[in-house]
């Protein structure tokens, strides 16, 4: 997929924000990875621009143990926990497959099989499976599951205007985000804790956070352009752009009168 949540959000690497789950489709079957078996319960079919031809549509079929928030479906690797996905091109040929696990993911087009019984652009039903145990990247896996789900596509937003950008750049939300970027790049963890929402500040106590922080710094842009700001009560969204990251959307929350940074999601151009 061509959307990712970066370390700039404090969630892609070690921190996860909570969001309501989309009403998922149904999966029935099992995934076995390295001898441990998981029950696949949820199914998603995600339509997006093709990997090799952006004028055509690829479909990612994703089967998961846990439900996925709709806000996360456009991510490069949506969801948490053990799960599997395959990508079908416009001719409905399999171009890649992924097995996700706690150590990362195995990506290849080897060993993945599918039967697509229904696909009309709005609905996808069928079966994903392997012919027995498959070995890849030093690990073994197998799975067999049926699925039935509607096809999800990201809604197109109206383009931001120059006037929107000027308003956003002058906003208190942009000032808060600028301070956040400086704290990340300076490695100022104490300052960073005061700039993020309380849930994320608490998750910074995780022992793994300090180990992953250098990666977060590497994935955080040093400078952004502010494209548009939207405010509703004590919450706001800030639309961003950065040459190395593409287009981004940051969520903010007002805590004790101060705008604090929540999640940032980037979409590569």
Secondary structure, 3 states (H helix, E strand, C coil): CCEEECHHHCCCCCCCCCCCECCCEEEEEEEEECCEEEEEEEEEEEEEECCCCCCCEEEEEEEECCCCEHHHCCCCCCCCCCEEEEEECCCCCEEEEEEEECCEEEEECCCCEEEEEEECCCEEEEEEECCCCEEECCEEEEEEEEEEEEEEECCCCCCCCHHHHHHHHCCHHHHHHHHHHHHHHHCCHHHHHCCECHHHHHHCCCHHHHHHHHHHHHHCCCCCEEEEEEEECCEEEEEEEECCCEEEEEEEEEECCEEEEEEEEEECC
